[in-house]
Amino acid sequence: MIEGDVRRYLMPRFAYAIYYRLFPDHIRILAFKPHSRHPDYWRHRVSN
């Protein structure tokens, strides 16, 4: 868990990370981020 219920998946063959939230009936993708980007650039996408 990154922040609250946000999770991160690091792609093993590519330099990308997927930030997502799990819900009972779906998964919400928040960001598909290259590792070269600033680590906090996706945080504005998280809303309560």
C-alpha positions in Angstrom: 0.0 0.0 0.0 1.3 3.4 -0.9 -1.2 5.8 0.5 -4.5 4.8 2.1 -5.8 2.0 -0.1 -3.7 2.9 -3.1 -1.5 0.0 -4.3 1.5 -0.1 -6.7 2.6 -2.8 -9.1 6.1 -2.6 -10.5 6.3 -4.0 -14.0 9.3 -6.4 -14.1 10.2 -6.1 -17.7 9.5 -2.4 -18.2 10.4 0.7 -16.2 6.8 1.5 -15.3 4.6 1.3 -12.2 0.9 1.0 -12.1 -0.9 2.7 -9.2 -4.4 1.4 -8.6 -7.3 0.9 -6.1 -9.2 -2.3 -5.5 -12.9 -2.2 -5.1 -15.3 -5.2 -4.5 -16.5 -5.2 -8.1 -13.7 -3.5 -10.1 -10.1 -2.1 -10.1 -9.5 1.6 -10.7 -6.2 2.5 -12.4 -4.9 5.8 -11.1 -1.7 6.2 -13.0 0.6 4.3 -15.3 3.9 6.0 -14.4 7.4 5.7 -15.9 10.0 5.5 -13.2 11.7 8.6 -14.7 8.8 10.8 -13.6 8.6 12.5 -10.2 7.3 10.0 -7.6 4.4 12.3 -6.5 3.1 13.4 -9.9 0.1 11.0 -9.8 -1.1 12.0 -6.2 -3.6 14.7 -7.5 -5.6 11.8 -9.0 -6.5 10.4 -5.5 -9.8 11.6 -4.2 -11.8 10.4 -1.2 
